[in-house]
């Protein structure tokens, strides 16, 4: 996802939304950070030491940061006329604990701006049910090196329509 965002920015496209990344301490994953692509504001999506929030595996989801950063970034990208494309990394079980997140995703899916998102396999089938205008790329060991360039070509074609 980062490759796609950076390449699109180099081409002059404005990308809004958010990305998430895992955080490791001494090689052990302790949580996930979330970062707004426009404001650069970041916080915790989930952490093993998070006190409050819904639990998923060994993590508790930080709904406050998810809503304040993730949902806000989506809503801002959707309403900002200078944003060409919305990126969401990721659509997964943690994110769907938030009602506000679900509403924001529904709004952009029904909106005019192109959306590029990573979709966790556990929510893929439910999420895609009923959608008509989308393309899914599945990352495999065989295509993981070439796939970003293929996806980039598809995005550029869509943005130039």
N, CA, C and O of each residue as an XYZ file, in Angstrom:
644
protein
N       0.829     -1.196      0.000
C       0.000      0.000      0.000
C       0.875      1.262      0.000
O       0.585      2.222     -0.714
N       1.939      1.254      0.798
C       2.802      2.440      0.847
C       3.421      2.742     -0.517
O       3.516      3.901     -0.920
N       3.837      1.695     -1.220
C       4.398      1.880     -2.560
C       3.384      2.588     -3.458
O       3.727      3.548     -4.149
N       2.149      2.120     -3.449
C       1.112      2.710     -4.297
C       0.879      4.174     -3.945
O       0.778      5.025     -4.829
N       0.796      4.459     -2.661
C       0.553      5.833     -2.211
C       1.695      6.744     -2.644
O       1.458      7.828     -3.178
N       2.924      6.314     -2.419
C       4.087      7.130     -2.778
C       4.170      7.356     -4.287
O       4.452      8.469     -4.731
N       3.930      6.319     -5.072
C       3.979      6.461     -6.531
C       2.890      7.411     -7.030
O       3.137      8.231     -7.914
N       1.700      7.303     -6.469
C       0.610      8.199     -6.869
C       0.930      9.645     -6.508
O       0.639     10.559     -7.280
N       1.525      9.854     -5.346
C       1.920     11.212     -4.950
C       2.969     11.771     -5.903
O       2.907     12.943     -6.274
N       3.934     10.942     -6.303
C       4.968     11.382     -7.256
C       4.338     11.832     -8.576
O       4.868     12.710     -9.256
N       3.214     11.229     -8.928
C       2.526     11.563    -10.179
C       1.593     12.760    -10.023
O       0.932     13.165    -10.980
N       1.540     13.323     -8.824
C       0.733     14.510     -8.603
C      -0.662     14.266     -8.065
O      -1.445     15.207     -7.936
N      -0.990     13.022     -7.747
C      -2.300     12.726     -7.176
C      -2.266     12.930     -5.664
O      -1.265     12.642     -5.008
N      -3.365     13.426     -5.128
C      -3.502     13.601     -3.683
C      -4.266     12.420     -3.107
O      -5.377     12.109     -3.538
N      -3.653     11.768     -2.127
C      -4.228     10.573     -1.522
C      -4.565     10.868     -0.067
O      -3.710     11.315      0.697
N      -5.814     10.615      0.312
C      -6.240     10.765      1.695
C      -6.581      9.410      2.279
O      -6.540      8.395      1.583
N      -6.917      9.395      3.562
C      -7.246      8.146      4.231
C      -6.224      7.819      5.290
O      -5.623      8.716      5.882
N      -6.021      6.517      5.537
C      -5.062      6.140      6.578
C      -4.375      4.826      6.251
O      -4.839      4.033      5.432
N      -3.254      4.629      6.923
C      -2.532      3.362      6.853
C      -2.319      2.863      8.279
O      -2.318      3.641      9.233
N      -2.142      1.575      8.402
C      -1.796      1.008      9.706
C      -0.523      0.197      9.546
O      -0.208     -0.289      8.460
N       0.193      0.062     10.634
C       1.441     -0.697     10.610
C       1.607     -1.420     11.938
O       1.166     -0.944     12.985
N       2.247     -2.571     11.872
C       2.472     -3.314     13.105
C       3.664     -2.720     13.841
O       4.583     -2.170     13.234
N       3.626     -2.843     15.151
C       4.714     -2.365     16.008
C       5.280     -3.563     16.743
O       4.552     -4.338     17.364
N       6.592     -3.698     16.660
C       7.280     -4.803     17.340
C       8.265     -4.242     18.356
O       8.898     -3.211     18.127
N       8.382     -4.933     19.473
C       9.379     -4.624     20.486
C      10.197     -5.893     20.685
O       9.668     -6.937     21.067
N      11.488     -5.786     20.423
C      12.394     -6.942     20.516
C      11.871     -8.130     19.708
O      11.942     -9.278     20.147
N      11.348     -7.833     18.529
C      10.878     -8.880     17.633
C       9.486     -9.403     17.906
O       8.982    -10.234     17.151
N       8.848     -8.934     18.974
C       7.511     -9.408     19.340
C       6.487     -8.333     18.986
O       6.636     -7.176     19.379
N       5.450     -8.713     18.246
C       4.406     -7.756     17.881
C       3.595     -7.388     19.114
O       3.055     -8.254     19.803
N       3.519     -6.077     19.380
C       2.787     -5.590     20.551
C       1.530     -4.820     20.169
O       0.681     -4.556     21.020
N       1.406     -4.457     18.898
C       0.224     -3.710     18.502
C       0.321     -3.171     17.096
O       1.192     -3.540     16.309
N      -0.620     -2.271     16.812
C      -0.723     -1.674     15.484
C      -0.959     -0.181     15.626
O      -1.794      0.249     16.421
N      -0.223      0.609     14.853
C      -0.411      2.057     14.820
C      -1.290      2.403     13.623
O      -1.384      1.646     12.657
N      -1.922      3.552     13.713
C      -2.753      4.061     12.630
C      -2.289      5.484     12.342
O      -2.007      6.248     13.265
N      -2.207      5.845     11.034
C      -1.686      7.160     10.660
C      -2.530      7.779      9.549
O      -2.789      7.151      8.522
N      -2.950      9.012      9.773
C      -3.693      9.800      8.790
C      -2.718     10.246      7.695
O      -1.687     10.847      7.994
N      -3.035      9.958      6.447
C      -2.142     10.280      5.341
C      -2.036     11.775      5.064
O      -1.038     12.229      4.504
N      -3.044     12.539      5.445
C      -3.034     13.972      5.171
C      -2.437     14.763      6.334
O      -1.496     15.534      6.144
N      -2.980     14.574      7.531
C      -2.517     15.345      8.688
C      -1.258     14.764      9.322
O      -0.568     15.452     10.073
N      -0.956     13.506      9.026
C       0.168     12.750      9.607
C      -0.047     12.416     11.083
O       0.850     11.885     11.738
N      -1.234     12.726     11.605
C      -1.552     12.380     12.989
C      -1.564     10.860     13.127
O      -2.062     10.156     12.249
N      -1.011     10.357     14.235
C      -1.026      8.912     14.427
C      -1.353      8.537     15.859
O      -1.218      9.340     16.782
N      -1.782      7.306     16.019
C      -2.150      6.781     17.329
C      -2.167      5.268     17.269
O      -1.690      4.659     16.311
N      -2.719      4.681     18.301
C      -2.772      3.217     18.397
C      -4.109      2.690     17.899
O      -5.166      3.124     18.355
N      -4.055      1.763     16.972
C      -5.246      1.030     16.558
C      -5.554     -0.046     17.589
O      -6.704     -0.216     17.996
N      -4.530     -0.765     18.006
C      -4.693     -1.834     18.996
C      -3.342     -2.094     19.654
O      -2.289     -1.856     19.062
N      -3.394     -2.587     20.892
C      -2.154     -2.853     21.631
C      -2.420     -3.946     22.653
O      -3.544     -4.112     23.125
N      -1.369     -4.688     22.987
C      -1.525     -5.756     23.987
C      -1.770     -5.192     25.378
O      -2.344     -5.876     26.225
N      -1.342     -3.948     25.633
C      -1.541     -3.331     26.951
C      -2.667     -2.309     26.968
O      -2.829     -1.587     27.952
N      -3.444     -2.236     25.901
C      -4.587     -1.325     25.847
C      -5.572     -1.725     26.945
O      -5.935     -2.896     27.051
N      -6.003     -0.772     27.755
C      -6.869     -1.075     28.899
C      -8.319     -1.268     28.471
O      -8.963     -2.237     28.872
N      -8.834     -0.349     27.660
C     -10.238     -0.388     27.267
C     -10.368     -0.756     25.796
O      -9.441     -0.577     25.007
N     -11.529     -1.269     25.450
C     -11.821     -1.547     24.050
C     -12.122     -3.007     23.808
O     -11.813     -3.865     24.635
N     -12.729     -3.282     22.663
C     -13.046     -4.667     22.315
C     -11.767     -5.485     22.140
O     -10.751     -4.984     21.659
N     -11.841     -6.731     22.535
C     -10.672     -7.610     22.485
C     -10.715     -8.478     21.233
O     -11.754     -9.032     20.874
N      -9.564     -8.582     20.578
C      -9.403     -9.461     19.428
C      -8.047    -10.145     19.581
O      -7.000     -9.514     19.433
N      -8.081    -11.424     19.875
C      -6.840    -12.139     20.155
C      -6.199    -11.574     21.402
O      -6.855    -11.437     22.434
N      -4.925    -11.246     21.317
C      -4.226    -10.696     22.481
C      -4.276     -9.169     22.528
O      -3.674     -8.557     23.410
N      -4.986     -8.555     21.589
C      -5.042     -7.096     21.494
C      -6.394     -6.556     21.929
O      -7.419     -7.228     21.823
N      -6.366     -5.312     22.424
C      -7.602     -4.560     22.619
C      -7.565     -3.396     21.641
O      -6.542     -2.731     21.477
N      -8.690     -3.167     21.003
C      -8.795     -2.124     19.985
C      -9.033     -0.781     20.657
O      -9.881     -0.655     21.540
N      -8.273      0.219     20.229
C      -8.391      1.578     20.742
C      -9.413      2.319     19.870
O      -9.057      2.933     18.864
N     -10.678      2.252     20.271
C     -11.743      2.865     19.472
C     -11.595      4.376     19.372
O     -11.974      4.968     18.361
N     -11.048      5.010     20.409
C     -10.873      6.465     20.375
C      -9.927      6.864     19.243
O     -10.270      7.718     18.424
N      -8.745      6.256     19.189
C      -7.805      6.600     18.118
C      -8.329      6.158     16.755
O      -8.136      6.860     15.762
N      -8.980      5.019     16.697
C      -9.554      4.554     15.433
C     -10.552      5.577     14.901
O     -10.539      5.906     13.715
N     -11.413      6.075     15.776
C     -12.409      7.064     15.350
C     -11.789      8.435     15.099
O     -12.080      9.080     14.092
N     -10.921      8.882     16.034
C     -10.331     10.221     15.914
C      -9.367     10.338     14.737
O      -9.243     11.408     14.140
N      -8.693      9.258     14.404
C      -7.705      9.306     13.322
C      -8.229      8.604     12.069
O      -8.295      9.210     11.000
N      -8.600      7.337     12.196
C      -9.037      6.559     11.032
C     -10.310      7.087     10.408
O     -10.342      7.392      9.216
N     -11.354      7.196     11.201
C     -12.647      7.658     10.681
C     -12.544      9.104     10.208
O     -13.063      9.452      9.148
N     -11.875      9.943     10.992
C     -11.722     11.346     10.589
C     -10.974     11.470      9.270
O     -11.322     12.301      8.431
N      -9.938     10.642      9.083
C      -9.167     10.714      7.834
C     -10.021     10.313      6.633
O      -9.901     10.901      5.558
N     -10.877      9.319      6.815
C     -11.769      8.885      5.732
C     -12.780      9.981      5.406
O     -12.989     10.316      4.240
N     -13.403     10.535      6.443
C     -14.403     11.584      6.228
C     -13.787     12.822      5.591
O     -14.385     13.433      4.706
N     -12.593     13.191      6.042
C     -11.905     14.351      5.471
C     -11.547     14.103      4.007
O     -11.727     14.982      3.164
N     -11.046     12.918      3.707
C     -10.675     12.586      2.324
C     -11.898     12.597      1.415
O     -11.825     13.030      0.266
N     -13.011     12.121      1.935
C     -14.246     12.064      1.145
C     -14.777     13.465      0.838
O     -15.274     13.713     -0.261
N     -14.673     14.372      1.796
C     -15.257     15.703      1.612
C     -14.287     16.722      1.008
O     -14.724     17.766      0.525
N     -12.994     16.444      1.026
C     -11.997     17.391      0.527
C     -11.897     17.289     -0.998
O     -11.502     16.246     -1.521
N     -12.251     18.363     -1.718
C     -12.222     18.298     -3.182
C     -10.811     18.132     -3.754
O     -10.662     17.768     -4.920
N      -9.788     18.391     -2.962
C      -8.409     18.252     -3.436
C      -7.885     16.821     -3.360
O      -6.819     16.525     -3.900
N      -8.619     15.936     -2.699
C      -8.199     14.537     -2.577
C      -8.736     13.758     -3.778
O      -9.937     13.767     -4.051
N      -7.827     13.085     -4.493
C      -8.194     12.333     -5.696
C      -8.598     10.895     -5.414
O      -9.400     10.318     -6.148
N      -8.052     10.319     -4.362
C      -8.215      8.895     -4.092
C      -8.169      8.671     -2.589
O      -7.431      9.348     -1.873
N      -8.961      7.720     -2.118
C      -8.975      7.390     -0.693
C      -8.310      6.032     -0.502
O      -8.659      5.058     -1.169
N      -7.347      5.982      0.418
C      -6.649      4.737      0.747
C      -7.018      4.324      2.168
O      -7.006      5.145      3.085
N      -7.344      3.051      2.340
C      -7.671      2.517      3.668
C      -6.893      1.220      3.861
O      -7.088      0.243      3.139
N      -6.015      1.238      4.845
C      -5.216      0.063      5.179
C      -5.377     -0.199      6.675
O      -4.587      0.363      7.434
N      -6.282     -0.960      7.149
C      -6.978     -1.947      6.372
C      -8.440     -2.012      6.760
O      -8.878     -1.362      7.709
N      -9.175     -2.793      6.022
C     -10.542     -3.139      6.398
C     -10.452     -4.516      7.037
O     -10.297     -5.523      6.347
N     -10.551     -4.550      8.351
C     -10.387     -5.820      9.052
C     -11.256     -5.911     10.285
O     -11.992     -4.976     10.602
N     -11.177     -7.021     10.978
C     -12.011     -7.228     12.167
C     -11.829     -6.139     13.224
O     -12.799     -5.734     13.865
N     -10.601     -5.663     13.412
C     -10.375     -4.619     14.426
C     -11.122     -3.350     14.075
O     -11.791     -2.756     14.920
N     -11.005     -2.934     12.820
C     -11.639     -1.692     12.387
C     -13.161     -1.778     12.445
O     -13.828     -0.792     12.759
N     -13.704     -2.939     12.148
C     -15.163     -3.064     12.107
C     -15.814     -3.152     13.488
O     -17.035     -3.280     13.585
N     -15.018     -3.084     14.553
C     -15.594     -2.923     15.889
C     -16.213     -1.534     16.049
O     -17.056     -1.325     16.921
N     -15.797     -0.590     15.213
C     -16.271      0.788     15.311
C     -17.474      1.016     14.402
O     -17.385      0.833     13.188
N     -18.595      1.414     14.994
C     -19.793      1.749     14.229
C     -19.512      2.937     13.310
O     -19.959      2.963     12.163
N     -18.767      3.922     13.823
C     -18.433      5.101     13.027
C     -17.589      4.720     11.814
O     -17.750      5.286     10.733
N     -16.690      3.759     12.002
C     -15.864      3.285     10.889
C     -16.744      2.651      9.813
O     -16.586      2.933      8.626
N     -17.664      1.799     10.235
C     -18.570      1.156      9.276
C     -19.346      2.194      8.473
O     -19.486      2.068      7.257
N     -19.852      3.227      9.161
C     -20.605      4.287      8.476
C     -19.725      5.026      7.470
O     -20.154      5.304      6.351
N     -18.495      5.342      7.869
C     -17.583      6.070      6.981
C     -17.254      5.243      5.740
O     -17.193      5.779      4.634
N     -17.046      3.952      5.921
C     -16.738      3.073      4.789
C     -17.939      2.977      3.846
O     -17.778      3.039      2.628
N     -19.134      2.826      4.402
C     -20.340      2.784      3.564
C     -20.475      4.054      2.738
O     -20.853      4.008      1.567
N     -20.164      5.186      3.355
C     -20.285      6.468      2.664
C     -19.309      6.552      1.492
O     -19.696      6.983      0.406
N     -18.060      6.153      1.689
C     -17.104      6.279      0.582
C     -17.334      5.221     -0.495
O     -17.046      5.457     -1.668
N     -17.847      4.070     -0.108
C     -18.161      3.048     -1.112
C     -19.259      3.541     -2.043
O     -19.248      3.250     -3.239
N     -20.196      4.281     -1.494
C     -21.294      4.817     -2.293
C     -20.967      6.179     -2.891
O     -21.801      6.778     -3.569
N     -19.758      6.668     -2.644
C     -19.355      7.978     -3.136
C     -18.740      7.922     -4.523
O     -18.773      6.892     -5.196
N     -18.182      9.039     -4.933
C     -17.638      9.185     -6.281
C     -16.136      8.907     -6.367
O     -15.631      8.568     -7.438
N     -15.428      9.045     -5.257
C     -13.969      8.932     -5.312
C     -13.517      7.480     -5.322
O     -14.110      6.628     -4.661
N     -12.457      7.209     -6.080
C     -11.903      5.851     -6.059
C     -11.357      5.507     -4.672
O     -10.840      6.366     -3.957
N     -11.486      4.250     -4.319
C     -11.009      3.734     -3.032
C     -10.057      2.585     -3.301
O     -10.350      1.690     -4.093
N      -8.923      2.621     -2.639
C      -8.037      1.461     -2.641
C      -7.897      1.030     -1.190
O      -7.614      1.841     -0.308
N      -8.099     -0.258     -0.959
C      -8.085     -0.744      0.420
C      -7.482     -2.131      0.491
O      -7.596     -2.932     -0.438
N      -6.842     -2.394      1.608
C      -6.462     -3.769      1.905
C      -7.602     -4.346      2.724
O      -8.125     -3.698      3.631
N      -7.980     -5.570      2.394
C      -9.116     -6.210      3.062
C      -8.637     -7.497      3.708
O      -8.102     -8.383      3.041
N      -8.837     -7.587      5.009
C      -8.455     -8.796      5.744
C      -9.311     -9.962      5.261
O     -10.513     -9.812      5.043
N      -8.690    -11.111      5.099
C      -9.409    -12.274      4.557
C     -10.622    -12.661      5.396
O     -11.570    -13.240      4.865
N     -10.617    -12.355      6.692
C     -11.743    -12.739      7.549
C     -13.003    -11.918      7.278
O     -14.104    -12.353      7.616
N     -12.861    -10.750      6.679
C     -14.041     -9.917      6.405
C     -14.301     -9.743      4.911
O     -15.293     -9.124      4.527
N     -13.430    -10.279      4.071
C     -13.511    -10.054      2.622
C     -14.870    -10.425      2.037
O     -15.496     -9.604      1.367
N     -15.331    -11.639      2.277
C     -16.578    -12.091      1.654
C     -17.777    -11.270      2.106
O     -18.600    -10.875      1.281
N     -17.888    -11.006      3.410
C     -18.996    -10.190      3.914
C     -18.918     -8.768      3.380
O     -19.936     -8.175      3.021
N     -17.710     -8.223      3.330
C     -17.545     -6.845      2.888
C     -17.917     -6.678      1.416
O     -18.575     -5.703      1.052
N     -17.504     -7.615      0.573
C     -17.718     -7.475     -0.867
C     -19.125     -7.835     -1.316
O     -19.528     -7.515     -2.435
N     -19.873     -8.502     -0.442
C     -21.242     -8.901     -0.786
C     -22.078     -7.661     -1.119
O     -22.157     -6.724     -0.325
N     -22.687     -7.669     -2.278
C     -23.551     -6.559     -2.667
C     -22.835     -5.442     -3.401
O     -23.491     -4.570     -3.972
N     -21.521     -5.440     -3.406
C     -20.798     -4.407     -4.143
C     -20.708     -4.802     -5.610
O     -20.607     -5.983     -5.943
N     -20.745     -3.809     -6.472
C     -20.727     -4.099     -7.901
C     -19.457     -3.627     -8.599
O     -18.945     -4.323     -9.476
N     -18.953     -2.485     -8.235
C     -17.863     -1.876     -8.984
C     -16.558     -1.963     -8.196
O     -16.138     -0.998     -7.558
N     -15.926     -3.131     -8.251
C     -14.666     -3.292     -7.538
C     -13.814     -4.337     -8.229
O     -14.298     -5.130     -9.037
N     -12.552     -4.320     -7.897
C     -11.633     -5.338     -8.394
C     -10.788     -5.797     -7.214
O     -10.259     -4.977     -6.464
N     -10.666     -7.104     -7.053
C      -9.889     -7.677     -5.954
C      -8.599     -8.262     -6.510
O      -8.602     -8.998     -7.496
N      -7.510     -7.921     -5.861
C      -6.212     -8.511     -6.171
C      -5.790     -9.314     -4.952
O      -5.728     -8.779     -3.845
N      -5.503    -10.574     -5.144
C      -5.049    -11.399     -4.032
C      -3.531    -11.506     -4.084
O      -2.955    -11.882     -5.105
N      -2.895    -11.172     -2.968
C      -1.442    -11.235     -2.883
C      -1.020    -12.669     -2.585
O      -1.517    -13.301     -1.653
N      -0.097    -13.162     -3.393
C       0.461    -14.502     -3.190
C       1.987    -14.396     -3.184
O       2.548    -13.353     -3.522
N       2.637    -15.465     -2.804
C       4.103    -15.479     -2.863
C       4.593    -15.250     -4.288
O       5.624    -14.611     -4.500
N       3.861    -15.768     -5.252
C       4.274    -15.664     -6.645
C       4.122    -14.254     -7.215
O       4.923    -13.844     -8.055
N       3.104    -13.503     -6.770
C       2.848    -12.203     -7.401
C       3.172    -11.001     -6.521
O       2.988     -9.863     -6.953
N       3.640    -11.218     -5.323
C       3.783    -10.086     -4.395
C       4.794     -9.037     -4.844
O       4.720     -7.888     -4.408
N       5.737     -9.410     -5.709
C       6.705     -8.433     -6.224
C       6.135     -7.640     -7.401
O       6.366     -6.435     -7.503
N       5.403     -8.297     -8.277
C       4.886     -7.644     -9.484
C       3.520     -6.988     -9.282
O       3.157     -6.080    -10.029
N       2.776     -7.428     -8.303
C       1.403     -6.957     -8.110
C       1.280     -5.452     -7.876
O       0.383     -4.837     -8.452
N       2.134     -4.826     -7.063
C       1.969     -3.380     -6.858
C       1.979     -2.571     -8.154
O       1.213     -1.618     -8.289
N       2.831     -2.936     -9.101
C       2.874     -2.204    -10.376
C       1.610     -2.447    -11.190
O       1.111     -1.538    -11.854
N       1.098     -3.660    -11.141
C      -0.151     -3.978    -11.842
C      -1.314     -3.172    -11.252
O      -2.130     -2.616    -11.987
N      -1.377     -3.115     -9.930
C      -2.436     -2.352     -9.261
C      -2.295     -0.868     -9.582
O      -3.290     -0.190     -9.835
N      -1.066     -0.365     -9.573
C      -0.826      1.045     -9.881
C      -1.360      1.397    -11.269
O      -1.982      2.446    -11.439
N      -1.131      0.550    -12.250
C      -1.651      0.791    -13.602
C      -3.174      0.887    -13.594
O      -3.749      1.762    -14.242
N      -3.821     -0.007    -12.863
C      -5.293      0.001    -12.769
C      -5.792      1.294    -12.126
O      -6.767      1.887    -12.588
N      -5.123      1.725    -11.065
C      -5.533      2.946    -10.363
C      -5.395      4.151    -11.282
O      -6.298      4.986    -11.355
N      -4.284      4.245    -11.976
C      -4.054      5.384    -12.869
C      -5.117      5.435    -13.961
O      -5.627      6.510    -14.279
N      -5.452      4.294    -14.533
C      -6.525      4.261    -15.540
C      -7.833      4.787    -14.961
O      -8.545      5.545    -15.620
N      -8.148      4.390    -13.743
C      -9.387      4.833    -13.088
C      -9.355      6.335    -12.805
O     -10.350      7.027    -13.020
N      -8.227      6.836    -12.327
C      -8.126      8.253    -11.983
C      -8.160      9.156    -13.214
O      -8.546     10.321    -13.114
N      -7.769      8.641    -14.349
C      -7.740      9.451    -15.572
C      -9.061      9.436    -16.324
O      -9.185     10.089    -17.360
N     -10.058      8.699    -15.818
C     -11.376      8.656    -16.478
C     -12.071      9.990    -16.371
O     -13.188     10.146    -16.866
